[in-house]
Amino acid sequence: MTVIDISGRIGSGKSKVCKYLSNRYGTNRLRFSDILKDILSRLYLPPERENFQKLGKSLRDAFGDDIVAKAMKQDIIWVKDEIVVVDGVRYISEAEMIKSFENSFIIYVKAATMVRYERTLHRGEKGEEKNSYKKFLISENAETEKNIDEVEAIADFVVVNDGSFEELYSRLDEISKKILKNQASIE
C-alpha cells in the first residue's frame, strides 16, 4: 500500500491536489476533517472551520495529541486500496502516522498568503466567502495551523501552487512518477 498525504496551509490547494491524484490513481481520498465532520454532524453543529478547530483541540486535550491520527490510520487500513490519498495532516503526530506506512509520502502544497486568501473567498466553503483579510490572518494563527510549518519541514515534496492548474498538474505528474517508481521497487 502507498499512502500519499497532501498537507498545506488554508487555501493552498490541498483539495485540488487530492482530487487530481485521486482521479489519476483511481482511488478514494480520505480527509482528516471528515473524522471531525462526522462528530459535528452527530452533534447537529455546522461544519465550519471554527467548529473543526474547537472540536479537534477538545479531542486532543481529552484523548491525546494522536487521537485523530489513530482514527485515520484505521480508516487507511480499512480502505485496502493499493494507493490511498489523504488530505490534511496538520500535526507532527499525524505526519508520523502517515510515515508509519512503509511506502508513504507527504506532499506539502504552498502558495502566497494573498493568493490563499483570495481562493478561500471563492471556493464555496461555508462562512469563508465573508471573511475579511484580517479574519483570514487570525485563522492562520489558530492552534490547528501552528504546526503546519513542522510538517513542511519533513515533507517528501514541496509544491508551490501560485501558478496555473497546468503548472500544478505538471509538477504533480513529475512527483507521481517518483512515487510509482518507489512503489514498484518495494513490490
URRA-V701029 format. One line per field, one symbol per residue. ss: DSSP state (H for helix, E for strand, C for the rest). psi: psi as a letter, one per 30 degrees, with the letter a starting at -180 (. if undefined). A space follows every 50 residues. Layout:
# URRA-V701029
ss->???
psi->???
This chain:
# URRA-V701029
ss->CEEEEEEECCCCCHHHHHHHHHHHHCCCEEEHHHHHHHHHHHCCCCCCHH HHHHHHHHHHHHHCCCHHHHHHHHHHHHHCCCEEEEECCCCHHHHHHHHC CCEEEEEEEECCHHHHHHHHHHCCCCCHHHCCHHHHHHHHCCHHHCCHHH HHHHCCEEEECCCCHHHHHHHHHHHHHHHHHHHHHHC
psi->kkkjkklllkgfgeeeeeeeeeeefhllkkkefeeeeeeeefghkkilee eeeeeeeeeeeeflfgeeeeeeeeeeeeeglekkkkjhkfleeeeeeeff keilkkjkkllkeeeeeeeffgfgkkffffkleeeeeeffglefffgeee eefgkekkkkifbleeeeeeeeeeeeeeeeeeeefe.
